[in-house]
Amino acid sequence: MALYDEGHTVAGWTGVAVATVGTTVTGLGVCAGAGALVGGGLVIVAVAALVTWGLHLAGWGKPPGVRPRGEWGMRVRDTAARSGHPGCLGCRLAGRVSAGRSALSVAAPTVAGDGTGMEEHRAALVGGAAGADVGRGAS
């Protein structure tokens, strides 16, 4: 089981629904040979990105990284969204992250091999032990 549920949010699902409509319209335009439908579908896909971003900034998205289990529900609003999430591109683009804040976790290029040829890629937590399992349950 994962330590966090990245993307299971109102912002994520709404963005996917709007983008699905946009790609469907674009596909119909390609099949019908109608440039107006292709252009309209691409505009809808761009609107999906803006809708997702707006909902994330309104607190209906989730910050990247590990969160407590009580915040995993889709209907849980993120109260920290107004001040910005560390390491979040959307918050940075909106100018919401102060320069002194750092990211919750930092990707590390560590690879652990167990001799089977199947490597496990891991990330190190800031202030945590190197090679800590982030996003992976204990196995």
Secondary structure as UniProt FT lines:
FT   TURN            6..7
FT   HELIX           10..32
FT   HELIX           35..55
FT   HELIX           56..60
FT   HELIX           69..71
FT   TURN            74..75
FT   HELIX           79..82
FT   TURN            86..87
FT   HELIX           89..93
FT   TURN            94..95
FT   TURN            99..100
FT   STRAND          105..113
FT   STRAND          119..125
FT   TURN            126..127
FT   TURN            130..131
//
